[in-house]
């Protein structure tokens, strides 16, 4: 199927994510993600806070898409996940943005929360490459993907920055309304490894750069150390060195600020899960790293103190989105 034809058919009965809403986005219907049929982008700029071989010194060419199929109650990027920030762009404009990020010195094209716009993004990548864009394309996802969607990315996406949030189905249901998260994300991750291969690097302008393969991110949540240990154990036993783990301590309780601002959803979530108003204690994060070491996990990414600050969350102010930016 041609990419353009895929775009049209997927919008008429959308099953781009595991929610499988089958709504007619082309007719204005909205599913769980809340996304319309047209692309919505909140920011497109150099980003310096990814893992070292992704951001390097020059920055990752990061495109933040609006809306999200998973909609975690503690989302760090809730302003875009809820669709409150995001401007419509055409496929042609998105392809041009990719070229402009290359001209700005980006190490890669980093598509954040892309799942519900996958056909249009693939079409934009095809156009950008025809116009000379030669950077690796990375798919920065919650991990809640279908196997079919990952297979469709083959030839367009070089590598994945994928979350693996939960083994605990109760926690997944509570925080992300996705009790099936573990099974779904595991199948998707297997497809990512199959299509993108093991992590690969090159030397680019004097920096080590990830050019392909899979980096699996896991964010330690307040009071959820047992879930995190189970995630690390599962991934290590299942994939070993075929993926590179990134164990993160940057949980930021933005949900508390949203509740203070009067957002009803945030207030209800905090009433049910007050632990989400807290940061993760340093000793719990150290315990997770010690656990990974004890399992024999080698060469993983980890974060030093001070990562849980809102300053690490970029301004979703449409930088790089408009034609004149």
KOLVEX-226131 format. One record per residue (C-alpha): residue in one letter; x, y, z; residue number from 1. Coordinates in nm, 4 decimals, m for minus. Each point is the difference from the previous one (the first is absolute). Layout:
N
a; X; Y; Z; NUM
...
REM end
This chain:
325
x; 0.0000; 0.0000; 0.0000; 1
x; 0.1293; 0.3476; m0.0836; 2
x; 0.0596; 0.2249; 0.3018; 3
x; m0.2577; 0.2534; m0.1163; 4
x; m0.2651; m0.2687; m0.0401; 5
x; 0.0885; m0.1407; 0.3427; 6
x; m0.0472; 0.3461; 0.1488; 7
x; m0.3516; 0.0326; m0.1428; 8
x; m0.1178; m0.3463; 0.0996; 9
x; 0.1387; 0.0173; 0.3543; 10
x; m0.1771; 0.3280; 0.0705; 11
x; m0.3391; m0.1416; m0.1002; 12
x; 0.0096; m0.2871; 0.2532; 13
x; 0.2947; 0.0712; 0.2272; 14
x; 0.1773; m0.2976; 0.1511; 15
x; 0.3462; 0.1536; 0.0084; 16
x; 0.0466; m0.0822; 0.3681; 17
x; m0.1022; m0.2934; 0.2220; 18
x; m0.3123; 0.1859; 0.1146; 19
x; m0.1534; m0.0906; m0.3364; 20
x; m0.2682; 0.2698; 0.0219; 21
x; m0.0870; m0.0304; m0.3742; 22
x; m0.1356; 0.3555; m0.0005; 23
x; m0.0251; 0.1954; m0.3243; 24
x; 0.2549; 0.2719; 0.0616; 25
x; m0.0430; 0.1189; m0.3591; 26
x; m0.3591; 0.0897; 0.0909; 27
x; 0.1008; 0.1813; 0.3186; 28
x; m0.0471; m0.2810; 0.2502; 29
x; 0.2507; m0.0261; 0.2856; 30
x; 0.1160; m0.3171; 0.1737; 31
x; 0.1828; m0.0511; 0.3293; 32
x; 0.3009; 0.1997; m0.1192; 33
x; m0.2198; 0.2960; m0.0881; 34
x; 0.1915; 0.0653; m0.3214; 35
x; m0.1636; 0.1309; m0.3164; 36
x; 0.0913; m0.1258; m0.3449; 37
x; 0.2541; 0.2744; m0.0692; 38
x; 0.3463; 0.0143; 0.1552; 39
x; 0.0410; 0.2148; 0.3111; 40
x; 0.3463; 0.1074; 0.1193; 41
x; 0.0889; 0.1894; 0.3193; 42
x; 0.3738; 0.0492; m0.0426; 43
x; 0.2790; m0.0820; m0.2463; 44
x; 0.3467; 0.0929; 0.1210; 45
x; 0.3367; m0.1223; 0.1199; 46
x; m0.0412; m0.1883; 0.3283; 47
x; 0.2919; m0.0630; 0.2359; 48
x; m0.1415; m0.2254; 0.2730; 49
x; m0.0151; m0.3411; m0.1629; 50
x; 0.2550; m0.2770; 0.0545; 51
x; 0.3575; 0.1032; m0.0985; 52
x; 0.0195; m0.1714; m0.3429; 53
x; m0.3395; 0.1452; m0.0903; 54
x; 0.0433; 0.3640; 0.1010; 55
x; 0.3785; 0.0160; m0.0051; 56
x; 0.1314; 0.3541; 0.0247; 57
x; m0.1880; 0.1331; m0.3020; 58
x; m0.3504; m0.1145; 0.0921; 59
x; m0.2663; m0.2383; m0.1253; 60
x; m0.2357; 0.1307; m0.2671; 61
x; m0.3090; m0.0562; 0.2091; 62
x; m0.3557; 0.0349; m0.1288; 63
x; m0.2683; m0.0096; 0.2709; 64
x; m0.3363; m0.1131; m0.1338; 65
x; m0.3244; 0.0939; 0.1751; 66
x; m0.2404; m0.2534; 0.1567; 67
x; 0.0819; m0.3496; 0.1285; 68
x; m0.1721; m0.3413; m0.0062; 69
x; 0.1192; m0.1011; 0.3490; 70
x; m0.0860; 0.3124; 0.2058; 71
x; 0.1783; m0.0936; 0.3253; 72
x; m0.1435; 0.1879; 0.2976; 73
x; 0.3489; 0.1171; 0.1062; 74
x; 0.1125; 0.1072; m0.3493; 75
x; 0.2997; 0.2331; 0.0011; 76
x; m0.1080; 0.1488; m0.3339; 77
x; m0.3694; 0.0266; 0.0800; 78
x; m0.0439; 0.3289; m0.1850; 79
x; 0.0651; m0.1746; m0.3306; 80
x; m0.1343; m0.3429; 0.0962; 81
x; m0.3407; 0.1576; 0.0616; 82
x; 0.0228; 0.1933; m0.3256; 83
x; 0.0045; 0.3398; 0.1687; 84
x; 0.3096; 0.0960; m0.1975; 85
x; 0.0428; m0.0836; m0.3659; 86
x; m0.0399; 0.1692; m0.3342; 87
x; m0.1115; m0.1681; m0.3227; 88
x; 0.2742; m0.0635; m0.2542; 89
x; m0.0074; m0.1635; m0.3391; 90
x; 0.2089; m0.3003; m0.0972; 91
x; 0.1994; 0.2340; m0.2234; 92
x; 0.0686; 0.2361; 0.2903; 93
x; 0.1046; m0.2884; 0.2251; 94
x; 0.2462; m0.1177; m0.2652; 95
x; 0.1391; 0.3535; m0.0203; 96
x; 0.0343; 0.0124; 0.3798; 97
x; 0.2101; m0.3161; m0.0125; 98
x; 0.2265; 0.1624; m0.2569; 99
x; 0.0290; 0.3164; 0.2094; 100
x; 0.0983; m0.1991; 0.3061; 101
x; 0.2760; m0.1636; m0.2037; 102
x; 0.1199; 0.3455; m0.1090; 103
x; m0.0028; 0.1117; 0.3658; 104
x; 0.2499; m0.2739; 0.0838; 105
x; m0.2230; m0.2690; 0.1514; 106
x; 0.1430; m0.3474; 0.0513; 107
x; m0.3275; m0.1685; m0.0937; 108
x; m0.3715; 0.0490; m0.0543; 109
x; m0.1737; m0.0920; 0.3253; 110
x; m0.3774; m0.0475; m0.0317; 111
x; m0.1616; 0.0260; 0.3462; 112
x; m0.3439; m0.1586; 0.0556; 113
x; m0.0428; m0.0794; m0.3708; 114
x; m0.2246; m0.3084; 0.0092; 115
x; m0.3322; 0.1589; m0.0956; 116
x; 0.1574; 0.1881; m0.2938; 117
x; 0.2141; m0.2879; m0.1262; 118
x; m0.1117; m0.0063; m0.3673; 119
x; 0.0493; 0.3752; m0.0432; 120
x; 0.3395; m0.0111; 0.1703; 121
x; 0.1167; m0.2819; m0.2254; 122
x; m0.1144; 0.2030; m0.2993; 123
x; 0.1912; 0.3038; 0.1304; 124
x; 0.3159; m0.2067; 0.0534; 125
x; m0.0239; m0.1253; m0.3577; 126
x; m0.0311; 0.3560; m0.1326; 127
x; 0.2755; 0.1359; 0.2252; 128
x; 0.2405; m0.2699; m0.1122; 129
x; m0.0793; 0.0723; m0.3624; 130
x; 0.0931; 0.3621; 0.0739; 131
x; 0.3340; m0.0955; 0.1563; 132
x; m0.0733; m0.0656; 0.3662; 133
x; 0.2458; m0.2725; 0.0996; 134
x; m0.0258; m0.0191; 0.3804; 135
x; m0.1055; m0.3117; 0.1935; 136
x; m0.3719; 0.0041; 0.0829; 137
x; m0.0903; m0.0998; 0.3560; 138
x; m0.3465; m0.0992; 0.1254; 139
x; m0.0455; 0.1290; 0.3557; 140
x; m0.2990; m0.1918; 0.1340; 141
x; m0.1809; m0.1087; 0.3154; 142
x; 0.0508; m0.3586; m0.1119; 143
x; m0.3754; m0.0511; m0.0341; 144
x; 0.0092; m0.0900; m0.3683; 145
x; m0.1391; m0.2721; m0.2217; 146
x; 0.2313; m0.2455; m0.1711; 147
x; m0.1557; 0.1001; m0.3334; 148
x; 0.0902; 0.3652; 0.0608; 149
x; 0.3620; m0.0848; 0.0763; 150
x; 0.0274; m0.2194; m0.3079; 151
x; m0.1447; 0.2834; m0.2114; 152
x; 0.2829; 0.2263; 0.1216; 153
x; 0.2614; m0.2242; m0.1588; 154
x; 0.1975; 0.1980; m0.2555; 155
x; m0.1081; 0.3329; 0.1503; 156
x; 0.1167; m0.0245; 0.3636; 157
x; 0.3609; m0.0818; 0.0889; 158
x; m0.0267; m0.0330; 0.3760; 159
x; m0.2327; 0.0079; 0.2985; 160
x; m0.0003; 0.1849; 0.3308; 161
x; m0.2749; m0.1983; 0.1599; 162
x; m0.1374; 0.0006; 0.3507; 163
x; m0.0721; m0.3182; 0.1862; 164
x; m0.2099; 0.1266; 0.2878; 165
x; m0.1609; m0.2944; 0.1751; 166
x; 0.0066; m0.3690; 0.0713; 167
x; m0.2640; 0.0515; 0.2700; 168
x; m0.3363; m0.0041; m0.1797; 169
x; m0.1795; 0.1571; 0.2969; 170
x; 0.2374; 0.2949; m0.0095; 171
x; m0.0385; 0.0267; m0.3776; 172
x; m0.3779; 0.0053; 0.0319; 173
x; 0.0081; 0.2597; 0.2758; 174
x; 0.2483; 0.2414; m0.1549; 175
x; m0.0475; m0.0538; m0.3748; 176
x; m0.3389; m0.1734; m0.0366; 177
x; 0.1835; m0.2823; m0.1757; 178
x; m0.0033; m0.3233; 0.2005; 179
x; 0.1403; m0.1758; m0.3083; 180
x; 0.3021; 0.2301; m0.0194; 181
x; 0.2663; m0.2608; 0.0778; 182
x; m0.1136; m0.2559; m0.2558; 183
x; m0.0569; 0.2635; m0.2686; 184
x; 0.3273; 0.1823; 0.0600; 185
x; 0.1959; m0.3258; 0.0112; 186
x; m0.1328; m0.1105; m0.3381; 187
x; 0.0727; 0.3447; m0.1445; 188
x; 0.3514; m0.0018; 0.1424; 189
x; 0.0716; m0.3365; m0.1590; 190
x; m0.1111; 0.1473; m0.3335; 191
x; 0.2245; 0.3041; 0.0545; 192
x; 0.3028; m0.2196; 0.0603; 193
x; m0.0896; m0.2139; m0.3005; 194
x; m0.0345; 0.2957; m0.2372; 195
x; 0.2589; 0.2465; 0.1392; 196
x; 0.2646; m0.2442; 0.1225; 197
x; 0.2428; 0.0486; 0.2860; 198
x; 0.1236; 0.3489; 0.1023; 199
x; 0.2462; 0.1432; m0.2512; 200
x; 0.2198; 0.3080; 0.0216; 201
x; 0.2240; 0.2119; m0.2162; 202
x; 0.2370; 0.2932; 0.0464; 203
x; m0.1772; 0.3160; m0.1142; 204
x; 0.1700; 0.3383; 0.0205; 205
x; 0.2198; m0.1320; 0.2794; 206
x; m0.2887; m0.1477; 0.2008; 207
x; m0.1245; m0.3529; 0.0521; 208
x; m0.3433; m0.0189; m0.1609; 209
x; m0.2702; m0.2669; 0.0174; 210
x; m0.0918; m0.0889; m0.3574; 211
x; m0.2355; m0.2930; 0.0553; 212
x; m0.1282; m0.2667; 0.2329; 213
x; m0.2038; 0.0308; 0.3175; 214
x; 0.0465; 0.1929; 0.3235; 215
x; m0.2570; m0.1003; 0.2632; 216
x; m0.0815; 0.2628; 0.2595; 217
x; m0.1501; m0.0718; 0.3378; 218
x; m0.1066; 0.2748; 0.2388; 219
x; m0.0041; m0.0899; 0.3692; 220
x; m0.3295; 0.1204; 0.1490; 221
x; m0.0675; 0.0901; 0.3646; 222
x; m0.0659; m0.3109; 0.2073; 223
x; 0.0427; m0.2325; m0.2990; 224
x; 0.3466; m0.1455; 0.0512; 225
x; m0.1265; m0.3589; m0.0225; 226
x; m0.1553; 0.0718; m0.3391; 227
x; 0.3272; 0.1530; m0.1204; 228
x; 0.2026; m0.2994; 0.1141; 229
x; m0.2415; m0.2299; m0.1822; 230
x; 0.0375; 0.2076; m0.3177; 231
x; 0.3799; m0.0144; 0.0127; 232
x; m0.0022; m0.3755; 0.0657; 233
x; m0.2413; m0.0702; m0.2849; 234
x; 0.1884; 0.2101; m0.2525; 235
x; 0.3411; m0.1330; 0.0992; 236
x; m0.1094; m0.3631; m0.0166; 237
x; m0.1946; 0.0459; m0.3223; 238
x; 0.2301; 0.2254; m0.2006; 239
x; 0.3419; 0.0213; 0.1665; 240
x; 0.2312; 0.2183; m0.2082; 241
x; m0.2437; 0.0206; m0.2916; 242
x; m0.1364; 0.3193; 0.1565; 243
x; 0.1633; 0.2677; 0.2125; 244
x; m0.1787; 0.0902; 0.3205; 245
x; m0.0408; 0.3541; 0.1308; 246
x; m0.1031; 0.0096; 0.3663; 247
x; m0.1427; 0.3385; 0.0872; 248
x; m0.0586; 0.1884; 0.3264; 249
x; m0.1477; 0.3170; m0.1508; 250
x; m0.3590; m0.0486; 0.1125; 251
x; m0.1347; 0.3521; 0.0505; 252
x; m0.3299; 0.0419; 0.1900; 253
x; m0.1493; 0.2495; m0.2442; 254
x; m0.3359; m0.1562; 0.0846; 255
x; 0.0109; 0.1904; 0.3306; 256
x; 0.0342; 0.3308; m0.1828; 257
x; m0.2821; m0.0906; m0.2357; 258
x; m0.2213; m0.0833; 0.2988; 259
x; 0.0803; 0.3375; 0.1590; 260
x; m0.0901; 0.1678; m0.3271; 261
x; m0.3445; m0.1564; 0.0231; 262
x; 0.0246; m0.2754; m0.2598; 263
x; m0.2700; m0.2447; 0.1020; 264
x; 0.1701; m0.3076; m0.1426; 265
x; 0.3222; 0.0664; 0.1886; 266
x; m0.1877; 0.0681; 0.3210; 267
x; m0.1940; m0.3274; m0.0238; 268
x; 0.3167; m0.1963; m0.0776; 269
x; 0.1794; 0.1440; 0.3024; 270
x; m0.2922; m0.0841; 0.2241; 271
x; 0.0325; m0.3645; m0.1070; 272
x; 0.3801; m0.0128; m0.0252; 273
x; 0.1505; 0.2600; 0.2388; 274
x; 0.3456; m0.1560; m0.0432; 275
x; 0.0190; 0.1622; m0.3437; 276
x; 0.0473; 0.3378; 0.1688; 277
x; 0.3413; m0.1182; 0.1248; 278
x; 0.3367; m0.0327; m0.1676; 279
x; 0.1888; m0.3303; 0.0095; 280
x; 0.2405; m0.0331; 0.2965; 281
x; 0.3641; m0.0295; m0.0982; 282
x; 0.0386; m0.3243; 0.1928; 283
x; m0.2748; m0.1675; m0.2038; 284
x; 0.1694; 0.0968; m0.3238; 285
x; 0.3341; m0.1257; 0.1318; 286
x; m0.1727; m0.3256; 0.0953; 287
x; m0.1231; m0.0381; m0.3592; 288
x; 0.3485; 0.0589; m0.1398; 289
x; 0.1473; m0.2497; 0.2478; 290
x; m0.2634; m0.2517; m0.1057; 291
x; 0.0898; 0.0458; m0.3674; 292
x; 0.3681; m0.0431; 0.0825; 293
x; m0.0782; m0.3142; 0.1974; 294
x; m0.1822; m0.1497; m0.2971; 295
x; 0.3033; 0.0621; m0.2176; 296
x; m0.1540; 0.2754; m0.2118; 297
x; 0.2917; 0.1681; m0.1735; 298
x; 0.0436; 0.3332; m0.1733; 299
x; m0.3307; 0.1659; 0.0898; 300
x; m0.0775; 0.3690; 0.0280; 301
x; m0.0694; 0.1498; 0.3424; 302
x; m0.0585; 0.3506; 0.1329; 303
x; 0.1718; 0.2029; 0.2655; 304
x; m0.1911; 0.2002; 0.2626; 305
x; m0.2037; 0.3075; m0.0897; 306
x; m0.1685; m0.1485; m0.3045; 307
x; m0.3515; 0.0397; 0.1427; 308
x; m0.0425; 0.3670; m0.0803; 309
x; m0.2577; 0.1680; m0.2198; 310
x; 0.2871; 0.1844; m0.1702; 311
x; 0.0643; m0.3244; m0.1895; 312
x; m0.3464; 0.0253; m0.1533; 313
x; 0.0228; 0.2268; m0.3068; 314
x; m0.2338; 0.2860; m0.0755; 315
x; m0.2677; m0.1177; m0.2411; 316
x; m0.0159; 0.3410; m0.1625; 317
x; m0.0069; m0.1047; m0.3683; 318
x; 0.3693; 0.0671; m0.0484; 319
x; 0.0971; m0.1184; m0.3484; 320
x; m0.3554; m0.0843; m0.1008; 321
x; m0.1079; 0.2974; m0.2083; 322
x; 0.1339; 0.0699; m0.3478; 323
x; 0.1829; 0.3142; 0.1138; 324
x; 0.1772; m0.1645; 0.2967; 325
REM end
